[in-house]
Amino acid sequence: MLWCFQAGCFVHHTTVDTTGLESKAGIRLIDPNDGPYSIEVIRRKDGRHDYLWEIDSKIVQTHTGRIKYHKLYSTNRFMVVEGRVGNGSKTYPVVLDTGASQPVFVKESHVLNNDLAIYPMQTKISNGYNLGLCHLPKLQIANVTLVDWPCLYLERHSKSKLFGLSIAKDHDRDDSIILGLPALREFKYIVFDNVRKEVEFSYNELFKPEQSELWEQYPLSIEEDFHGNAFLFVKIPIAGEESELQLDTGSGRGLALSEELWEGLREKIHDVKLTKGRDFYPYFGWLACRRAVIPKLEVGNRTVSNAELSVFPSDSPIVEDCEGLLGMQYFQDTIMVLDFENELMWVKSLQRR
């Protein structure tokens, strides 16, 4: 496979300093022309760099399998399971995040604890993180094995702040690995069973629902930019209004909307009073928004109780690439399937009609 990584894929970047993770004792550096991969650095006219990584990545799974949600689900409500790096015994939360546009994200702790080889990039992102390439030889999730995958590692400077707030405490405690859309889309389908609190992966078999009359279908589409970032969109009515939203399984919230999209929906959602608030997003920090909880909201053909909604300014980074994001709060009491083979999202009706 050929992967393209854009330096500065989160926010504005500057030149990296020379005292990063690569200077620590014992760190293995990738030779870009030696191993199961090759890396080509392309300098762009604006001074930034793109990194073309050619590697024979693969997924190994002999049969469709299930795994229980990680305990983090109970507090955050995003899709998260447990995984192991290489042959190590330590387990990590693995967030299954369709809102992440690159294959895999790890942190410096994963690099250090698992002796992963890195390739520093010539940039850092302005919220205090250095960004680099990393070789992940194996990630084990239940009976699924990801072999030889490229990833991005995030390295935080000890004195860095995120939008004026120290992030050291949260960063040190969070040891999650993020599995993004380019990796998740390699499966034929993924089931998020929020009733049994299980995820089902299928790399070889197609999704064939029992009692198909109980399932609603919504079109999925994946858009990619020149730099290898992938985005998953679903067409689904919100309050009866047909909407195309970025689907974010890495968020336990409901809707995150731009001001522009909210203007089109507000007439359909009556008696909603927005109050000033802030929502937290990894690598962006606390972002200003206006929030509301809607007692009853129609989402597709279902009715969601106490539906959370946040409206962001149109220049907010969270709605920079889309008009709105749909999180997993609206599907906590049902089963949702991402059918990548047929480009459909299936939602099972468990509500009484």
Backbone torsions as a table, in degrees:
resi	resn	phi	psi	omega
1	MET	NA	151.9	177.3
2	LEU	-113.6	117.7	-179.4
3	TRP	-110.5	139.9	176.3
4	CYS	-114.9	122.6	178.6
5	PHE	-110.6	130.0	176.6
6	GLN	-98.0	122.1	174.9
7	ALA	-66.0	131.2	-176.9
8	GLY	81.9	36.2	-175.0
9	CYS	-77.3	-8.4	177.3
10	PHE	-94.8	-60.7	-177.5
11	VAL	-146.9	-176.9	-178.5
12	HIS	-53.7	142.9	-175.7
13	HIS	-125.0	163.3	176.0
14	THR	-134.0	176.7	-179.8
15	THR	-65.6	139.6	-176.8
16	VAL	-78.4	148.9	174.5
17	ASP	-83.9	176.7	-171.1
18	THR	-106.0	17.9	-177.9
19	THR	-116.4	41.3	-176.1
20	GLY	-87.9	-165.1	-177.4
21	LEU	-58.3	-31.6	-176.2
22	GLU	-64.5	-18.2	-178.4
23	SER	-86.2	-7.0	-177.8
24	LYS	-77.5	147.7	-179.1
25	ALA	-63.1	137.4	175.0
26	GLY	87.9	-7.8	180.0
27	ILE	-72.0	132.8	177.9
28	ARG	-94.2	128.6	178.4
29	LEU	-100.0	141.1	180.0
30	ILE	-77.8	130.6	166.2
31	ASP	-84.2	115.9	-172.0
32	PRO	-63.2	-12.1	-179.0
33	ASN	-120.2	19.0	-177.5
34	ASP	-139.0	125.5	179.3
35	GLY	122.8	-163.3	180.0
36	PRO	-81.9	23.0	-174.5
37	TYR	-153.7	163.8	168.9
38	SER	-139.8	144.5	-178.0
39	ILE	-124.7	128.0	176.0
40	GLU	-115.8	127.9	179.6
41	VAL	-97.9	124.8	-178.7
42	ILE	-115.9	119.9	178.6
43	ARG	-86.8	127.8	-179.5
44	ARG	-91.0	164.9	-176.9
45	LYS	-62.7	-29.6	-178.3
46	ASP	-84.0	6.4	178.4
47	GLY	92.7	-9.7	177.7
48	ARG	-79.5	174.7	-179.5
49	HIS	-129.6	144.2	167.1
50	ASP	-111.7	149.5	-176.8
51	TYR	-124.1	112.3	178.0
52	LEU	-93.1	116.0	-176.5
53	TRP	-112.2	115.2	177.2
54	GLU	-103.1	120.8	-175.3
55	ILE	-153.3	146.4	-179.2
56	ASP	-87.7	72.9	178.4
57	SER	-75.4	149.4	177.1
58	LYS	-153.5	162.2	174.4
59	ILE	-119.7	132.3	179.9
60	VAL	-115.4	122.8	175.5
61	GLN	-154.4	120.0	-176.7
62	THR	-81.3	-27.0	179.7
63	HIS	-154.6	156.8	178.1
64	THR	-59.1	135.1	-176.4
65	GLY	-142.3	161.9	-179.1
66	ARG	-120.4	157.1	176.0
67	ILE	-146.9	143.6	179.4
68	LYS	-70.6	151.6	173.2
69	TYR	-61.5	148.2	171.2
70	HIS	-70.5	157.1	-178.0
71	LYS	-60.9	-21.3	177.8
72	LEU	-61.6	-23.6	-179.7
73	TYR	-59.9	-36.6	-175.1
74	SER	-63.1	-25.3	-179.2
75	THR	-104.9	-27.5	-174.2
76	ASN	-111.0	-23.2	176.0
77	ARG	65.9	12.8	168.9
78	PHE	-91.8	169.5	-174.3
79	MET	-81.9	113.8	-174.4
80	VAL	-145.7	135.7	178.1
81	VAL	-128.3	-171.0	-177.7
82	GLU	-113.8	139.9	179.6
83	GLY	-145.1	167.3	178.1
84	ARG	-124.8	145.1	176.7
85	VAL	-98.1	129.0	-179.9
86	GLY	59.3	-137.3	179.2
87	ASN	-104.2	16.8	-177.7
88	GLY	-71.4	160.3	-179.6
89	SER	-91.0	-19.1	-178.5
90	LYS	-72.5	137.4	177.6
91	THR	-105.8	152.9	180.0
92	TYR	-131.8	150.6	168.1
93	PRO	-66.3	135.5	175.8
94	VAL	-119.2	111.1	-178.6
95	VAL	-84.2	123.4	178.8
96	LEU	-89.8	97.4	-162.5
97	ASP	-119.9	96.9	176.8
98	THR	-68.7	-13.8	176.7
99	GLY	-81.8	-7.8	177.3
100	ALA	-90.3	125.1	-168.6
101	SER	-89.8	-4.7	177.3
102	GLN	-116.3	163.1	-170.2
103	PRO	-60.8	-53.7	-174.4
104	VAL	-144.3	140.7	172.9
105	PHE	-123.2	129.6	172.6
106	VAL	-124.4	176.6	178.6
107	LYS	-119.3	171.6	-177.4
108	GLU	-58.5	-31.8	179.1
109	SER	-64.4	-36.3	177.2
110	HIS	-67.3	-38.5	178.1
111	VAL	-62.5	-48.9	-176.2
112	LEU	-68.6	-42.0	-175.1
113	ASN	-76.6	-17.8	-176.0
114	ASN	-123.4	12.7	175.2
115	ASP	52.8	49.3	-179.7
116	LEU	-85.8	142.4	179.0
117	ALA	-81.9	140.8	-175.7
118	ILE	-125.7	161.1	173.7
119	TYR	-134.7	100.1	-176.9
120	PRO	-62.0	139.4	174.8
121	MET	-96.4	161.5	-172.8
122	GLN	-85.3	28.3	-178.7
123	THR	-142.6	164.3	165.6
124	LYS	-135.3	155.5	-179.2
125	ILE	-96.9	149.3	-162.9
126	SER	-71.2	-7.2	178.4
127	ASN	-88.8	13.0	173.4
128	GLY	104.3	2.2	179.3
129	TYR	-102.6	138.0	160.9
130	ASN	-83.2	150.1	-178.1
131	LEU	-125.6	131.1	179.5
132	GLY	-145.2	170.5	177.1
133	LEU	-93.6	151.0	-175.6
134	CYS	-145.5	144.1	176.4
135	HIS	-98.7	120.1	178.4
136	LEU	-105.0	99.8	-175.2
137	PRO	-67.1	-32.6	179.7
138	LYS	-159.5	134.7	171.7
139	LEU	-128.4	119.8	-176.1
140	GLN	-105.5	123.2	175.2
141	ILE	-128.8	105.2	-175.3
142	ALA	53.2	-124.0	-178.8
143	ASN	-96.5	18.4	177.1
144	VAL	-104.3	131.5	176.5
145	THR	-124.3	119.8	172.6
146	LEU	-93.9	123.8	-173.5
147	VAL	-116.7	130.0	174.5
148	ASP	56.5	62.1	178.3
149	TRP	-107.0	138.8	171.8
150	PRO	-78.0	150.1	177.0
151	CYS	-148.2	171.3	173.6
152	LEU	-106.0	133.2	173.9
153	TYR	-107.7	145.3	-178.8
154	LEU	-112.2	127.3	-177.6
155	GLU	-123.8	119.7	-176.7
156	ARG	-93.8	135.2	172.4
157	HIS	-71.8	143.8	-172.7
158	SER	-61.9	-29.1	-177.0
159	LYS	-106.4	13.1	-174.4
160	SER	-73.2	154.1	176.0
161	LYS	-128.6	152.3	-178.7
162	LEU	-113.8	107.4	-176.9
163	PHE	52.6	42.3	175.3
164	GLY	85.0	-2.5	-178.6
165	LEU	-113.7	134.7	177.2
166	SER	-63.7	135.6	-178.7
167	ILE	-114.4	8.8	-174.4
168	ALA	-59.4	-44.0	-175.4
169	LYS	-64.7	-49.4	-179.7
170	ASP	-64.3	-40.5	-177.2
171	HIS	-64.9	-43.6	-177.7
172	ASP	-67.7	-31.8	-177.1
173	ARG	-81.1	-29.9	-174.8
174	ASP	-85.2	114.2	178.3
175	ASP	-115.2	29.4	-178.2
176	SER	-73.3	143.1	167.0
177	ILE	-99.9	139.5	179.5
178	ILE	-108.3	122.3	175.3
179	LEU	-100.8	111.6	-171.6
180	GLY	-90.6	-179.2	-174.6
181	LEU	-58.4	-43.2	-179.1
182	PRO	-58.6	-27.8	175.6
183	ALA	-83.4	-43.5	-177.2
184	LEU	-63.7	-34.5	-177.0
185	ARG	-70.1	-10.4	177.4
186	GLU	-71.1	-18.9	177.9
187	PHE	-80.9	151.4	174.4
188	LYS	-64.3	-43.7	175.1
189	TYR	-156.9	160.5	173.9
190	ILE	-134.4	128.9	177.6
191	VAL	-101.0	128.9	171.0
192	PHE	-107.8	98.3	-176.7
193	ASP	-93.8	95.4	-177.5
194	ASN	-82.1	0.0	174.0
195	VAL	-87.1	-50.4	178.4
196	ARG	-88.7	-7.7	-177.8
197	LYS	61.1	54.2	-178.6
198	GLU	-138.6	152.1	171.2
199	VAL	-112.9	137.7	176.1
200	GLU	-116.9	124.8	177.3
201	PHE	-105.8	139.0	173.3
202	SER	-136.9	112.1	179.5
203	TYR	-90.5	-24.4	-173.5
204	ASN	-116.0	-31.0	-173.0
205	GLU	-99.4	149.9	178.9
206	LEU	-85.8	156.7	178.3
207	PHE	-81.3	125.2	178.4
208	LYS	-131.1	97.6	-174.2
209	PRO	-71.7	139.4	168.9
210	GLU	-80.1	149.5	-178.1
211	GLN	49.8	61.9	-174.3
212	SER	-58.2	-21.9	179.5
213	GLU	-68.3	-14.6	179.6
214	LEU	-88.4	-2.2	-173.6
215	TRP	-110.6	138.2	170.1
216	GLU	-99.1	148.1	-179.4
217	GLN	-121.8	138.2	178.6
218	TYR	-134.5	134.7	-176.1
219	PRO	-65.4	137.2	173.1
220	LEU	-109.0	150.1	172.5
221	SER	-146.8	149.2	178.7
222	ILE	-119.3	127.0	176.5
223	GLU	-111.8	142.2	-180.0
224	GLU	-126.4	143.2	174.3
225	ASP	-100.4	179.0	-175.4
226	PHE	-63.0	-24.9	-173.9
227	HIS	-94.2	12.0	175.0
228	GLY	86.4	7.3	176.4
229	ASN	-80.4	134.1	-178.2
230	ALA	-116.7	142.8	-177.2
231	PHE	-133.6	133.3	-177.7
232	LEU	-103.6	127.3	-179.6
233	PHE	-121.4	146.6	176.5
234	VAL	-127.8	138.0	173.9
235	LYS	-95.8	115.8	-175.7
236	ILE	-150.7	136.7	178.1
237	PRO	-70.9	135.5	172.3
238	ILE	-118.4	119.2	-175.8
239	ALA	54.6	36.7	178.8
240	GLY	81.4	-4.7	-178.4
241	GLU	-98.4	118.9	179.7
242	GLU	-60.7	126.4	-175.5
243	SER	-134.6	146.0	171.9
244	GLU	-113.3	114.3	-173.1
245	LEU	-124.4	149.1	172.3
246	GLN	-73.9	127.3	-178.0
247	LEU	-88.2	124.0	-172.5
248	ASP	-123.7	90.6	179.0
249	THR	-74.2	-8.0	175.7
250	GLY	-88.2	7.0	178.0
251	SER	-119.8	133.9	175.9
252	GLY	-92.9	6.2	180.0
253	ARG	-88.2	-177.5	-180.0
254	GLY	-92.3	-100.9	-179.6
255	LEU	-105.5	137.8	168.1
256	ALA	-119.2	112.8	-171.3
257	LEU	-118.3	149.3	169.3
258	SER	-77.9	160.2	177.0
259	GLU	-56.7	-38.8	-177.9
260	GLU	-63.3	-46.0	179.9
261	LEU	-69.1	-36.4	178.5
262	TRP	-61.6	-37.3	178.8
263	GLU	-60.0	-34.1	179.4
264	GLY	-76.9	-20.4	-176.6
265	LEU	-100.6	-22.5	-168.7
266	ARG	-61.7	-30.5	178.9
267	GLU	-71.4	-21.3	179.7
268	LYS	-86.1	-21.9	-177.9
269	ILE	-111.3	107.0	-171.1
270	HIS	-89.4	154.4	172.1
271	ASP	55.9	46.1	178.0
272	VAL	-108.1	123.7	177.4
273	LYS	-110.7	116.1	179.2
274	LEU	-87.1	137.4	176.6
275	THR	-120.2	151.7	-179.7
276	LYS	-65.9	139.4	178.7
277	GLY	-160.8	-171.1	177.0
278	ARG	-142.8	140.5	174.2
279	ASP	-116.5	144.3	-179.5
280	PHE	-97.5	132.7	175.0
281	TYR	-130.3	131.5	-179.8
282	PRO	-55.1	137.7	176.9
283	TYR	73.6	-10.7	173.3
284	PHE	-107.5	-32.9	-178.7
285	GLY	92.9	-156.7	179.8
286	TRP	-83.5	120.7	-177.9
287	LEU	-111.5	135.3	-180.0
288	ALA	-68.0	140.2	179.1
289	CYS	-157.9	178.8	169.2
290	ARG	-118.4	136.1	-168.9
291	ARG	-123.8	156.1	175.1
292	ALA	-156.0	156.4	171.1
293	VAL	-118.6	120.3	-175.6
294	ILE	-96.9	122.3	-176.3
295	PRO	-55.9	-42.9	179.1
296	LYS	-140.9	124.7	-179.5
297	LEU	-133.7	129.7	176.4
298	GLU	-80.5	121.1	176.9
299	VAL	-123.3	106.7	-169.6
300	GLY	63.3	-126.6	177.9
301	ASN	-103.7	16.2	178.4
302	ARG	-113.8	161.5	176.0
303	THR	-113.6	122.6	-177.9
304	VAL	-101.3	128.0	177.1
305	SER	-88.1	142.3	178.0
306	ASN	51.4	52.4	-177.0
307	ALA	-76.1	122.4	179.4
308	GLU	-80.3	141.2	-179.1
309	LEU	-143.1	134.0	176.6
310	SER	-128.2	135.4	179.7
311	VAL	-113.7	124.6	-176.4
312	PHE	-110.5	148.7	172.7
313	PRO	-56.4	148.1	-174.7
314	SER	-63.5	-19.6	177.8
315	ASP	-94.6	7.7	178.2
316	SER	-70.9	139.7	-176.8
317	PRO	-62.5	-22.5	-176.7
318	ILE	-72.9	-21.7	177.7
319	VAL	-117.5	24.5	-178.1
320	GLU	-68.0	-37.5	-175.4
321	ASP	-103.8	2.9	-179.0
322	CYS	-160.9	166.5	179.4
323	GLU	-86.2	-18.1	-179.3
324	GLY	-171.2	154.6	177.6
325	LEU	-118.5	141.1	177.1
326	LEU	-110.5	115.7	-179.7
327	GLY	-95.0	-171.6	-170.5
328	MET	-92.7	-1.9	-179.6
329	GLN	-61.0	-31.9	-177.2
330	TYR	-75.8	-6.9	-176.1
331	PHE	-122.3	19.4	-174.8
332	GLN	-66.7	-21.6	-175.4
333	ASP	-109.4	20.5	-175.4
334	THR	-145.6	-169.7	178.7
335	ILE	-118.3	130.6	-179.3
336	MET	-124.3	138.4	-178.6
337	VAL	-124.4	130.1	170.1
338	LEU	-97.5	104.4	-178.3
339	ASP	-96.1	88.1	-176.0
340	PHE	-69.4	-30.0	-178.9
341	GLU	-64.3	-41.6	-177.4
342	ASN	-104.6	5.3	177.9
343	GLU	54.9	53.2	-179.8
344	LEU	-136.4	146.3	165.4
345	MET	-106.0	123.8	177.8
346	TRP	-102.6	135.3	176.5
347	VAL	-128.8	124.2	-176.8
348	LYS	-84.9	135.9	178.6
349	SER	-87.0	108.6	176.9
350	LEU	-108.6	4.5	-179.6
351	GLN	-89.1	148.7	176.9
352	ARG	-71.6	135.0	-179.6
353	ARG	-93.0	NA	NA
